[in-house]
Amino acid sequence: MALTDSLPTEDAGGLSITDTRLIFAGLIARDATGAPRLGVFPTHTNPIVTGTSGMSYSVAAFVAATSRNGSGVELVANDGATTVATTAAPGSNSRIDVIWVRCRFPSYTDSGQTTPLFGVTQGTASGTPTKPAIPAGAYELATATVPSTATATNSGVVITQTYRYTAAAGGVVFLRNQTEMDAWAPADGSLAYRIDEDRMRTRIDGSWNEPLPPLFEGRFRRSDGQQVINAGANTLMRWEGTPTNTLGGTATSGANGATYVLGPGTYWYTATLKVSFGAQNYSQMIVSSAGATTLLSDESEWQTPSGFFEMAVTRLLHVETSANVATYVISNNAGTMRLDGYVRIVRA
């Protein structure tokens, strides 16, 4: 083992391909053993490999980290849609195609070859086809199950994106699902984004944990900003100050009171109210959740002598498309009372 030449270097011979690739490996996300995570750097989550009207595949633009010889990393870019041919469908049963990209270096037995290439490796047709092996140093982008009836890859051919996402060292690695998350074991402190859940995860003590979830937190007062509630009619509310809002919905104050517009999902909605007054009082805090299905509900109301009390409403709400959740208060107090309200919403 020895130090590599530096990058940059003033060596007249330049930096060897081996040293260059070892240095590049330090710029890529790594697992807990130090192995670089090969894959595509995400600019979107759309499919890279798609079907065409013939027996070929279209490979969209991407940038990836691959490893030609298993030691170090090279970076490769495809700057636009590229058509990669495959063979005709099998005469019977089905086969699996593997679509791949491979960098080439004369130093690694690619005699005279310095340009990367795409390729398709066809498996053996069978009633239960298996995935074929691809050339050494090639990076798998997708698989395609090709039935005997196929005359084009955009009809009847099932294409599965199998490339992984990677990131620069210290960056956020995109993971499609639980299976990919279970397979990725980086050092503690690493970050990941679960595409299927739309949530961030943090690696702590060898396990994936959720950081603080997206939430909404806001205080509400009477619609004119005062704390005083008069007896009788519903008292509309408004948000006080600037709520904390990382949940993605919209907070509004208006004719419907302190309202939050929720997008699709399931949420815990909790509203608490602190009230002080000078006479016996019956009060109720109302949560109107138009557009949402209430899965669970726990609501409280009090009739109490003069003094101070709190009330709370907790609901588990499910939203298919959009819901307007508004909060207001009813009181039968013959005089006045003062209030301070608080709402917290998190994903369930």
N, C-alpha and C positions, 0 to 999 in steps of 0.2 A: 504494500500500500504506500502511496506517496501523494504529495500535493500535486494537483493539476496546475497547468499554466493558468494565469489569470485571464479574465475577460473584462476589459480589453487587454491585449498583450502587445509588446513591442518586438516580440520574436519575429524575425524576418520570415520565418516559415509559417507564421500564423498559429492559430490554435487548432489542435487536432480535433477531428470529429468526435472522438471518444471523450476528450476533455470538455468540449462544448456541450455535449449531451448530458454529461454528469452535472455540469453547472446548471443547465436548464432544469434538471430534475429538482433542484433546490427551490425553484420558483413555483412549483406545482403543489397543490394540496397533497398531503401524505397521510397514510394510516399510522397507527401507533408503532409499527415496526420500522417506519421510515420509508416504506415503499410508495413511490408516487402514484397518484390516482390518475390513470389514463382515462381519457374521455373527451367529450365535446364541451367547449366553453359556451354557456347558454346566452344567446341574445333573444331567444324566444323558446316556447315549449311546443312549437308546431312540429309535425313529423319532418324528418330530414329525407327519408326514403319514401317515395310514393310510386304508384303504378303509372303505366302509360298505355296508349292504345295499341301497343305491339308487345312483343316479347322482350321487353327491356324495363329498366327501372330509372327513375329520375332522382338524382341526388342533389338536394338543395345546398345553398351556400352554408358553410360552417367553418369554424376554426377548432382544431383538436390537438390534444397531446397524445402521441403514440410512442411506441418503443420498438424499434426495429430489431434489437438484439437482446432486450430484457435488461440492459444495463444503461441507465440514463434515459433521457426523453428527447424527442424532437417535436417541433410544432409544425403543423401542416394546415393550409387553408384552401378551401374551395370557394372561389369568388362568384359562382353563379351556377344555376341548374345545369347538371351534366347528365347525359344519357349513358347508361351502362347496360350493355346487351347481355341477355341470357339465352339459353337454348330453348327449343320448342318444348311444349309440355310433354310429359311422358305418355306412352301409348296406353297405359292403364295405371290405376292407383294414383298416388300423389308422391311428390318429392319435396324436399326442403332446399331452397336456395339460401345461401348466406352472402350478403352484399358487404364488401369490406373495402378499406383503404390501406395502402401500404407504402411507406417511404422506403427509398432504396439508396444504398451507399456502396460504392466499390469496396470500401474497407470491410464490409460485412457480406462478402461473397456475391454482391450484385455487380458482377463484372461489367464495367463500362456504363452502368445505369445510375443516374443521379436524380431522375424525376420520379415523383410519387405516381401511383396509379390506383385506379379503382378496379375491382374485380368481382366476379360472382362465382362461387363454388357451388356446383349442383350436387345434391345428395342422390342416393339410390332410391328409385321409386318403390313404394311399398304400401301395403294397407295401413301400416303404422310406421310412417317414415321417420328417420332420425336425422339429426343435424350433422352435416359433414364437417370434417376438420378443414380449417383454412390455412393458407401458407404461413410459415413461421414469420413473426413480426408484423403480420397484418392485423388491423384493428376492425372488429366486427361492428357494423353500423345497424344492420337489420337482418331479419330472416323473412322468408316468404314461403308459404305453403302453396305449391302449384299443383292443381288437380289435372287429370288427363284431359279435361274438357276445355282448359284455358287456351284462349287464342290471344289474349291481352292480359297484362298484369293489373289493369285497373278494373277488372271484372272477374269475380270468382276466385281471385288470388288473395290470400290473407297475409298482409304485411305487418310485421311486428317490429317496432323500433326497439333495438336491444342495446344501442350505445348507452353508456353512462354519461352523466354530466360530471364535469370537474370544475375546478376553480383555481385561481392563483393561490399561493400559500397564504393562509390566514383568511381566505375568502369564504363565501357562503356556497356550499355544495348543494345543488338541487337534487332531490330524491323524489322519485315518482310515487312511492308507496311504502308500506311497512316492510315488504321483502327487501327493497333496496336499502332501507334504513338499517335493518338488522345486519345486512352484509357489509355496511360501512362502519369501521371501527377506528376512527382517528384518535389523536391525543385529546385529553381533556381541554376544554376551552374552545374546541372547534364548533363551527356553526353549520347548520343545515336548514334547508327550506323544503318542507313536505308539500309537493305540488298538489296532491290529492286532497289535502286538508287545508291548504292555504295558511300554514302555520310555520313559524320558526321553531327550531329545536337547538339546544345547547348540549354539548357533551360534558358531563360532570360525573366524576368517580366511575368512569367506564360505562356509563349509560346515557341514553338520550333523554333530556329533560326539556320541558317547555319553559321558556322564559315567561315573564309576565304576559298574560294573554292580552290581545287587543280588547279595549274596554271603552266605555263611556262613563264619565262621572260628572255630574252637574248639580248645582244648588238651584232651588226654585223659590220664588217669592210670589206675592200677589201680582197680578198682571200690570199694575202701575208701579211696581217696584217696592211698594210698601209691605210691611210685615203684618198689618192689621187685617183681620177678617171680620166682617159684619155678619150678623145673624141672617139665617134664611137661605137665600139662593146660593147656587153653586158659585164658588169663587175661582175664577180662572187664574192660572199661574203663568209665569214666564221664567226663562232661565236667567239666573243672576250671574253677571260677569261672563267669563269665557270658560265653558266647560272643557274638561279633558276628553278628547275624542280621537282615539286611534282605531275605532271599530269600523269606520268607513261609512256610517250613516250620516244623516243630516239632522241637526238640532234646530228647531224653529220655535219662535214665540209669536202668538197671534190670537185670533179669535178662538182657537181650540186649546189655548193654554200652552203649557210647557210640553212640547211635542218632540218625539224623536222618531225619525223614519228609518225603519230597519229593512235591510236587504234579506235575501234568502238565507235561511239557517235556523238554528235552535238556540235560544238565549235564556239566560237567567236575568230577570228584571226585578230589581229590588228598589223600593221607594220607602224612605223613612221620613217621619215628620215629628218635629219637636214643637209643642204648643204650650203657651202659658196664658192664663186667663183669670178673671176675677170672680166668676160665678160658676155654679154647676153647669156642666156642659156635655152635650152629646155631639160628637164629631165623627166624620168618616172621610177617609181619603179614597178617592175613586181613581182607578186606572182604566182608561178606555184603550183597547188594543184592536182597532179595526184592521182587518186583513190578516190577523194572527190567530192561530189555534192555541187555546190555553190547555196545556197538558197537565199542569199542577198549579194550584193556587192556595195561598195562605194569606188571609187578610184579617186585619184587626180593627176594632173600633171601641171607643171608650165612652162611658158615662161616668163622670167623676166629679167630686167637689172641686172647689176652686184650687188652683195651684198649677202644677206642671206635669205634663205627661208626654209619652212618645207613642206613636203608632207606626205600623209597618205593613207593606204589601209586598209579597214575593210571588212571582209567577214564572213558570217555565213556559215560554212561548215558542211556537214553531211557525216559521214564516216560509211560504212557498215562493212568493214573488216580492211583495212589499207590504209593510204594515206601518200604520201611524199609531204610536203609543203616546197617549196624553195623560197627564196627571192633574187632578184638581181636588178641592176639599169642600165638604158640606159641613155646616155647623148650625146648631139651633141656639147658640149662645145669644141671650137677650142683649148683651153688651158687645164687647169686642174681645178678640184674643189675638195674640201674636204667634207667628209661626216661622219656622226655618225648615225647609225641606231639602232632601238629598236623594238623588237617583243614581244607581249604579247598574250598568248592563254589561254582561260578559257572555261570550259564546259558551254554550253548554258542551 
